[in-house]
């Protein structure tokens, strides 16, 4: 059983939570984009103070491991690594889509398959399929929904969809007879609590020195602006 600090920076949201034994004790979240570097360390301090916990009491740091925003993932990972090295505690990396699926569980019914979706570009999403016990049924992939057979493979299943990639594809997803939708399961540090605790109990830690986020696609920086 662990006391874990959870970091989610894979999307526009900057989110930090503190959990004990998989239960969230405190959290902070900011939806305004591009504030990760400004707020992340502040949020870490605030959730600890709110729960009256010292940073030295922490058993591990958990970070949303991607896919998602290249810059956001790097900020979250570097912050978590810095704390882990300084405190001598382990790093836990949770796939972003698995954490989102964990947040969808309260909305699932019966044998629903969980399909979290992260907005990529145009009609592309990053997605994966999970059972309600978070067993991965289909690995993370980038899917162009109007150019692939992804939807046709789900027509015989009851599928629950969520995530910031879901709304733009809803007109296609609604064609699936067993489709349902939920607002639960967005990128939030709170949703890291359950999968991070499971990894902590199993001692499924990442190598702090060599861990890098799962970007899924190669990052191509834009042209540098010329100085004026």
Phi and psi in degrees as GROMACS dihedral restraints (atoms count N, CA, C in turn):
[ dihedral_restraints ]
;  ai    aj    ak    al  type     phi  dphi    fc
    3     4     5     6     1  -130.2    20    10
    4     5     6     7     1   156.6    20    10
    6     7     8     9     1  -105.4    20    10
    7     8     9    10     1   108.7    20    10
    9    10    11    12     1  -121.8    20    10
   10    11    12    13     1   141.4    20    10
   12    13    14    15     1  -100.7    20    10
   13    14    15    16     1   129.7    20    10
   15    16    17    18     1  -114.6    20    10
   16    17    18    19     1   131.9    20    10
   18    19    20    21     1  -123.9    20    10
   19    20    21    22     1   127.8    20    10
   21    22    23    24     1  -126.4    20    10
   22    23    24    25     1   111.5    20    10
   24    25    26    27     1  -136.0    20    10
   25    26    27    28     1    23.9    20    10
   27    28    29    30     1   -80.6    20    10
   28    29    30    31     1    -8.0    20    10
   30    31    32    33     1  -135.7    20    10
   31    32    33    34     1  -163.0    20    10
   33    34    35    36     1   -63.0    20    10
   34    35    36    37     1   -32.9    20    10
   36    37    38    39     1   -69.2    20    10
   37    38    39    40     1   138.9    20    10
   39    40    41    42     1  -108.7    20    10
   40    41    42    43     1   119.2    20    10
   42    43    44    45     1  -140.6    20    10
   43    44    45    46     1   135.1    20    10
   45    46    47    48     1  -136.2    20    10
   46    47    48    49     1   138.6    20    10
   48    49    50    51     1  -139.7    20    10
   49    50    51    52     1   156.4    20    10
   51    52    53    54     1  -116.0    20    10
   52    53    54    55     1   130.4    20    10
   54    55    56    57     1  -129.9    20    10
   55    56    57    58     1   149.5    20    10
   57    58    59    60     1  -127.3    20    10
   58    59    60    61     1   123.8    20    10
   60    61    62    63     1    55.0    20    10
   61    62    63    64     1    34.0    20    10
   63    64    65    66     1    86.0    20    10
   64    65    66    67     1     0.5    20    10
   66    67    68    69     1  -106.6    20    10
   67    68    69    70     1   131.2    20    10
   69    70    71    72     1   -75.9    20    10
   70    71    72    73     1   127.2    20    10
   72    73    74    75     1   -95.6    20    10
   73    74    75    76     1   -37.6    20    10
   75    76    77    78     1  -160.8    20    10
   76    77    78    79     1   156.9    20    10
   78    79    80    81     1  -158.1    20    10
   79    80    81    82     1   160.3    20    10
   81    82    83    84     1  -134.4    20    10
   82    83    84    85     1   145.8    20    10
   84    85    86    87     1  -150.9    20    10
   85    86    87    88     1   138.8    20    10
   87    88    89    90     1  -133.0    20    10
   88    89    90    91     1   122.0    20    10
   90    91    92    93     1   -85.9    20    10
   91    92    93    94     1   -19.7    20    10
   93    94    95    96     1   -63.2    20    10
   94    95    96    97     1   128.4    20    10
   96    97    98    99     1   -72.1    20    10
   97    98    99   100     1   161.9    20    10
   99   100   101   102     1    63.5    20    10
  100   101   102   103     1    34.4    20    10
  102   103   104   105     1  -121.1    20    10
  103   104   105   106     1    12.5    20    10
  105   106   107   108     1   -57.4    20    10
  106   107   108   109     1   -50.6    20    10
  108   109   110   111     1   -63.4    20    10
  109   110   111   112     1   -33.9    20    10
  111   112   113   114     1   -73.8    20    10
  112   113   114   115     1   -38.5    20    10
  114   115   116   117     1  -105.6    20    10
  115   116   117   118     1   -19.8    20    10
  117   118   119   120     1   -59.8    20    10
  118   119   120   121     1   -52.1    20    10
  120   121   122   123     1   -65.6    20    10
  121   122   123   124     1   -35.5    20    10
  123   124   125   126     1   -61.4    20    10
  124   125   126   127     1   -45.5    20    10
  126   127   128   129     1   -64.1    20    10
  127   128   129   130     1   -38.6    20    10
  129   130   131   132     1   -58.1    20    10
  130   131   132   133     1   -46.3    20    10
  132   133   134   135     1   -63.9    20    10
  133   134   135   136     1   -41.0    20    10
  135   136   137   138     1   -68.5    20    10
  136   137   138   139     1   -41.2    20    10
  138   139   140   141     1   -68.7    20    10
  139   140   141   142     1   -32.4    20    10
  141   142   143   144     1   -68.1    20    10
  142   143   144   145     1   -45.0    20    10
  144   145   146   147     1   -63.5    20    10
  145   146   147   148     1   -41.0    20    10
  147   148   149   150     1   -61.3    20    10
  148   149   150   151     1   -36.6    20    10
  150   151   152   153     1   -91.6    20    10
  151   152   153   154     1     3.0    20    10
  153   154   155   156     1    56.9    20    10
  154   155   156   157     1    47.0    20    10
  156   157   158   159     1  -120.6    20    10
  157   158   159   160     1   137.2    20    10
  159   160   161   162     1   -85.5    20    10
  160   161   162   163     1   146.6    20    10
  162   163   164   165     1   -59.0    20    10
  163   164   165   166     1   -26.7    20    10
  165   166   167   168     1   -75.8    20    10
  166   167   168   169     1    -8.9    20    10
  168   169   170   171     1   -87.6    20    10
  169   170   171   172     1   -11.9    20    10
  171   172   173   174     1   -65.5    20    10
  172   173   174   175     1   143.6    20    10
  174   175   176   177     1   -95.4    20    10
  175   176   177   178     1   -25.3    20    10
  177   178   179   180     1  -170.3    20    10
  178   179   180   181     1   162.9    20    10
  180   181   182   183     1  -109.9    20    10
  181   182   183   184     1   140.4    20    10
  183   184   185   186     1  -121.3    20    10
  184   185   186   187     1   138.9    20    10
  186   187   188   189     1  -130.6    20    10
  187   188   189   190     1   143.2    20    10
  189   190   191   192     1   -69.4    20    10
  190   191   192   193     1   121.2    20    10
  192   193   194   195     1   -95.2    20    10
  193   194   195   196     1     3.3    20    10
  195   196   197   198     1   100.9    20    10
  196   197   198   199     1   169.9    20    10
  198   199   200   201     1   -76.1    20    10
  199   200   201   202     1   173.8    20    10
  201   202   203   204     1   156.8    20    10
  202   203   204   205     1  -154.0    20    10
  204   205   206   207     1   -63.4    20    10
  205   206   207   208     1   125.3    20    10
  207   208   209   210     1   -58.7    20    10
  208   209   210   211     1   -50.3    20    10
  210   211   212   213     1   -66.1    20    10
  211   212   213   214     1   -44.5    20    10
  213   214   215   216     1   -60.5    20    10
  214   215   216   217     1   -44.1    20    10
  216   217   218   219     1   -62.5    20    10
  217   218   219   220     1   -39.9    20    10
  219   220   221   222     1   -66.8    20    10
  220   221   222   223     1   -39.6    20    10
  222   223   224   225     1   -65.9    20    10
  223   224   225   226     1   -46.2    20    10
  225   226   227   228     1   -62.7    20    10
  226   227   228   229     1   -43.7    20    10
  228   229   230   231     1   -66.3    20    10
  229   230   231   232     1   -44.9    20    10
  231   232   233   234     1   -65.7    20    10
  232   233   234   235     1   -36.8    20    10
  234   235   236   237     1   -65.1    20    10
  235   236   237   238     1   -47.6    20    10
  237   238   239   240     1   -62.4    20    10
  238   239   240   241     1   -41.9    20    10
  240   241   242   243     1   -61.4    20    10
  241   242   243   244     1   -42.2    20    10
  243   244   245   246     1   -59.2    20    10
  244   245   246   247     1   -45.4    20    10
  246   247   248   249     1   -64.1    20    10
  247   248   249   250     1   -43.7    20    10
  249   250   251   252     1   -62.4    20    10
  250   251   252   253     1   -43.7    20    10
  252   253   254   255     1   -64.2    20    10
  253   254   255   256     1   -43.3    20    10
  255   256   257   258     1   -67.2    20    10
  256   257   258   259     1   -35.4    20    10
  258   259   260   261     1   -96.9    20    10
  259   260   261   262     1   -12.1    20    10
  261   262   263   264     1    69.3    20    10
  262   263   264   265     1    36.0    20    10
  264   265   266   267     1  -119.1    20    10
  265   266   267   268     1   161.1    20    10
  267   268   269   270     1   -78.6    20    10
  268   269   270   271     1   162.0    20    10
  270   271   272   273     1  -108.1    20    10
  271   272   273   274     1   132.9    20    10
  273   274   275   276     1  -115.7    20    10
  274   275   276   277     1   128.4    20    10
  276   277   278   279     1  -110.7    20    10
  277   278   279   280     1   123.8    20    10
  279   280   281   282     1  -113.1    20    10
  280   281   282   283     1   124.8    20    10
  282   283   284   285     1   -53.7    20    10
  283   284   285   286     1   133.9    20    10
  285   286   287   288     1   -56.8    20    10
  286   287   288   289     1   -42.6    20    10
  288   289   290   291     1   -67.5    20    10
  289   290   291   292     1   -32.3    20    10
  291   292   293   294     1   -67.1    20    10
  292   293   294   295     1   -41.2    20    10
  294   295   296   297     1   -62.9    20    10
  295   296   297   298     1   -40.9    20    10
  297   298   299   300     1   -62.3    20    10
  298   299   300   301     1   -42.4    20    10
  300   301   302   303     1   -60.9    20    10
  301   302   303   304     1   -38.2    20    10
  303   304   305   306     1   -59.7    20    10
  304   305   306   307     1   -38.3    20    10
  306   307   308   309     1   -70.3    20    10
  307   308   309   310     1   -18.8    20    10
  309   310   311   312     1   -84.5    20    10
  310   311   312   313     1   -17.2    20    10
  312   313   314   315     1   -54.3    20    10
  313   314   315   316     1   -43.0    20    10
  315   316   317   318     1   -61.6    20    10
  316   317   318   319     1   -21.1    20    10
  318   319   320   321     1   -92.5    20    10
  319   320   321   322     1    -8.4    20    10
  321   322   323   324     1   -76.8    20    10
  322   323   324   325     1   150.8    20    10
  324   325   326   327     1  -126.9    20    10
  325   326   327   328     1   129.8    20    10
  327   328   329   330     1    57.1    20    10
  328   329   330   331     1  -123.4    20    10
  330   331   332   333     1   -99.8    20    10
  331   332   333   334     1    31.5    20    10
  333   334   335   336     1   -53.7    20    10
  334   335   336   337     1   140.2    20    10
  336   337   338   339     1   -93.1    20    10
  337   338   339   340     1   136.4    20    10
  339   340   341   342     1   -93.8    20    10
  340   341   342   343     1   127.4    20    10
  342   343   344   345     1  -128.6    20    10
  343   344   345   346     1    85.9    20    10
  345   346   347   348     1   -74.4    20    10
  346   347   348   349     1   147.1    20    10
  348   349   350   351     1  -134.1    20    10
  349   350   351   352     1   130.3    20    10
  351   352   353   354     1  -105.4    20    10
  352   353   354   355     1   129.9    20    10
  354   355   356   357     1   -65.0    20    10
  355   356   357   358     1   128.5    20    10
  357   358   359   360     1  -108.5    20    10
  358   359   360   361     1   -89.4    20    10
  360   361   362   363     1  -149.1    20    10
  361   362   363   364     1   151.2    20    10
  363   364   365   366     1    46.3    20    10
  364   365   366   367     1  -121.2    20    10
  366   367   368   369     1   -99.5    20    10
  367   368   369   370     1    24.0    20    10
  369   370   371   372     1   -97.6    20    10
  370   371   372   373     1   141.6    20    10
  372   373   374   375     1  -136.2    20    10
  373   374   375   376     1   155.9    20    10
  375   376   377   378     1   -95.9    20    10
  376   377   378   379     1   129.8    20    10
  378   379   380   381     1  -150.9    20    10
  379   380   381   382     1   165.7    20    10
  381   382   383   384     1  -158.4    20    10
  382   383   384   385     1   169.2    20    10
  384   385   386   387     1  -120.7    20    10
  385   386   387   388     1   138.6    20    10
  387   388   389   390     1  -135.4    20    10
  388   389   390   391     1   150.9    20    10
  390   391   392   393     1   -82.7    20    10
  391   392   393   394     1   172.6    20    10
  393   394   395   396     1   -73.4    20    10
  394   395   396   397     1    -7.7    20    10
  396   397   398   399     1   -98.2    20    10
  397   398   399   400     1    13.7    20    10
  399   400   401   402     1    68.3    20    10
  400   401   402   403     1    23.2    20    10
  402   403   404   405     1   -72.5    20    10
  403   404   405   406     1   130.0    20    10
  405   406   407   408     1   -74.8    20    10
  406   407   408   409     1   121.1    20    10
  408   409   410   411     1   -99.3    20    10
  409   410   411   412     1   -26.4    20    10
  411   412   413   414     1  -147.4    20    10
  412   413   414   415     1   127.5    20    10
  414   415   416   417     1   -67.5    20    10
  415   416   417   418     1   158.2    20    10
  417   418   419   420     1   -57.0    20    10
  418   419   420   421     1   133.9    20    10
  420   421   422   423     1  -152.4    20    10
  421   422   423   424     1   160.1    20    10
  423   424   425   426     1   -94.5    20    10
  424   425   426   427     1   126.4    20    10
  426   427   428   429     1  -126.5    20    10
  427   428   429   430     1   128.5    20    10
  429   430   431   432     1   -92.3    20    10
  430   431   432   433     1   105.2    20    10
  432   433   434   435     1   -64.7    20    10
  433   434   435   436     1   -31.0    20    10
  435   436   437   438     1   -93.1    20    10
  436   437   438   439     1     8.9    20    10
  438   439   440   441     1  -131.0    20    10
  439   440   441   442     1    13.2    20    10
  441   442   443   444     1  -133.9    20    10
  442   443   444   445     1   172.2    20    10
  444   445   446   447     1   -95.7    20    10
  445   446   447   448     1    15.2    20    10
  447   448   449   450     1   -56.1    20    10
  448   449   450   451     1   -46.8    20    10
  450   451   452   453     1   -66.2    20    10
  451   452   453   454     1   -40.6    20    10
  453   454   455   456     1   -63.7    20    10
  454   455   456   457     1   -27.1    20    10
  456   457   458   459     1   -73.8    20    10
  457   458   459   460     1   -10.7    20    10
  459   460   461   462     1  -105.2    20    10
  460   461   462   463     1     1.3    20    10
  462   463   464   465     1   -67.6    20    10
  463   464   465   466     1   -19.4    20    10
  465   466   467   468     1   -98.2    20    10
  466   467   468   469     1    11.0    20    10
  468   469   470   471     1  -124.7    20    10
  469   470   471   472     1   157.6    20    10
  471   472   473   474     1   -90.4    20    10
  472   473   474   475     1   115.7    20    10
  474   475   476   477     1  -124.2    20    10
  475   476   477   478     1   131.2    20    10
  477   478   479   480     1  -104.0    20    10
  478   479   480   481     1   123.9    20    10
  480   481   482   483     1  -108.7    20    10
  481   482   483   484     1   146.6    20    10
  483   484   485   486     1  -159.9    20    10
  484   485   486   487     1  -179.6    20    10
  486   487   488   489     1   103.3    20    10
  487   488   489   490     1   165.2    20    10
  489   490   491   492     1   -74.5    20    10
  490   491   492   493     1    -6.9    20    10
  492   493   494   495     1   -91.1    20    10
  493   494   495   496     1    -9.4    20    10
  495   496   497   498     1   -72.6    20    10
  496   497   498   499     1   -44.0    20    10
  498   499   500   501     1   -57.9    20    10
  499   500   501   502     1   -41.4    20    10
  501   502   503   504     1   -70.1    20    10
  502   503   504   505     1   -19.3    20    10
  504   505   506   507     1  -105.0    20    10
  505   506   507   508     1     3.1    20    10
  507   508   509   510     1   -60.3    20    10
  508   509   510   511     1   -36.2    20    10
  510   511   512   513     1   -63.4    20    10
  511   512   513   514     1   -25.3    20    10
  513   514   515   516     1   -86.4    20    10
  514   515   516   517     1   -41.0    20    10
  516   517   518   519     1   -66.5    20    10
  517   518   519   520     1   -30.1    20    10
  519   520   521   522     1   -65.7    20    10
  520   521   522   523     1   -14.2    20    10
  522   523   524   525     1   -75.0    20    10
  523   524   525   526     1   -15.1    20    10
  525   526   527   528     1   -77.0    20    10
  526   527   528   529     1   120.9    20    10
  528   529   530   531     1   -54.7    20    10
  529   530   531   532     1   -36.6    20    10
  531   532   533   534     1   -97.9    20    10
  532   533   534   535     1    20.1    20    10
  534   535   536   537     1   -77.7    20    10
  535   536   537   538     1   140.5    20    10
  537   538   539   540     1  -141.5    20    10
  538   539   540   541     1   166.8    20    10
  540   541   542   543     1  -138.0    20    10
  541   542   543   544     1   148.2    20    10
  543   544   545   546     1  -144.2    20    10
  544   545   546   547     1   150.0    20    10
  546   547   548   549     1   -85.2    20    10
  547   548   549   550     1   -14.1    20    10
  549   550   551   552     1   -70.8    20    10
  550   551   552   553     1   151.9    20    10
  552   553   554   555     1   100.2    20    10
  553   554   555   556     1    17.3    20    10
  555   556   557   558     1   -75.7    20    10
  556   557   558   559     1   169.7    20    10
  558   559   560   561     1   -68.5    20    10
  559   560   561   562     1   114.9    20    10
  561   562   563   564     1  -153.2    20    10
  562   563   564   565     1   141.4    20    10
  564   565   566   567     1   -59.9    20    10
  565   566   567   568     1   -29.5    20    10
  567   568   569   570     1   -58.9    20    10
  568   569   570   571     1   -33.7    20    10
  570   571   572   573     1   -77.1    20    10
  571   572   573   574     1    -8.9    20    10
  573   574   575   576     1   -78.6    20    10
  574   575   576   577     1   -16.8    20    10
  576   577   578   579     1   -58.3    20    10
  577   578   579   580     1   -50.6    20    10
  579   580   581   582     1   -67.5    20    10
  580   581   582   583     1   -53.9    20    10
  582   583   584   585     1   -65.2    20    10
  583   584   585   586     1   -31.0    20    10
  585   586   587   588     1   -68.4    20    10
  586   587   588   589     1   -40.8    20    10
  588   589   590   591     1   -63.9    20    10
  589   590   591   592     1   -40.3    20    10
  591   592   593   594     1   -60.8    20    10
  592   593   594   595     1   -41.4    20    10
  594   595   596   597     1   -69.0    20    10
  595   596   597   598     1   -35.9    20    10
  597   598   599   600     1   -63.8    20    10
  598   599   600   601     1   -44.9    20    10
  600   601   602   603     1   -61.5    20    10
  601   602   603   604     1   -37.3    20    10
  603   604   605   606     1   -83.8    20    10
  604   605   606   607     1    -2.6    20    10
  606   607   608   609     1    57.3    20    10
  607   608   609   610     1    39.3    20    10
  609   610   611   612     1   -89.6    20    10
  610   611   612   613     1    80.3    20    10
  612   613   614   615     1  -103.2    20    10
  613   614   615   616     1   155.1    20    10
  615   616   617   618     1   -92.1    20    10
  616   617   618   619     1   154.5    20    10
  618   619   620   621     1   -74.4    20    10
  619   620   621   622     1   109.5    20    10
  621   622   623   624     1   -58.6    20    10
  622   623   624   625     1   -37.8    20    10
  624   625   626   627     1   -69.6    20    10
  625   626   627   628     1   -36.7    20    10
  627   628   629   630     1  -110.7    20    10
  628   629   630   631     1    -4.6    20    10
  630   631   632   633     1   -65.6    20    10
  631   632   633   634     1   136.3    20    10
  633   634   635   636     1  -131.7    20    10
  634   635   636   637     1   149.7    20    10
  636   637   638   639     1   -64.6    20    10
  637   638   639   640     1   161.0    20    10
  639   640   641   642     1   -91.0    20    10
  640   641   642   643     1    98.3    20    10
  642   643   644   645     1   -81.4    20    10
  643   644   645   646     1   -21.0    20    10
  645   646   647   648     1    71.7    20    10
  646   647   648   649     1   -46.3    20    10
  648   649   650   651     1  -120.0    20    10
  649   650   651   652     1   152.6    20    10
  651   652   653   654     1   -69.1    20    10
  652   653   654   655     1   134.1    20    10
  654   655   656   657     1   -80.1    20    10
  655   656   657   658     1   130.6    20    10
  657   658   659   660     1  -119.7    20    10
  658   659   660   661     1   102.8    20    10
  660   661   662   663     1   -65.9    20    10
  661   662   663   664     1   148.3    20    10
  663   664   665   666     1   -75.4    20    10
  664   665   666   667     1   172.4    20    10
  666   667   668   669     1   -65.2    20    10
  667   668   669   670     1   142.0    20    10
  669   670   671   672     1   -71.9    20    10
  670   671   672   673     1   142.8    20    10
  672   673   674   675     1   -79.0    20    10
  673   674   675   676     1   139.6    20    10
  675   676   677   678     1   -75.3    20    10
  676   677   678   679     1   143.0    20    10
  678   679   680   681     1   -70.1    20    10
  679   680   681   682     1   142.0    20    10
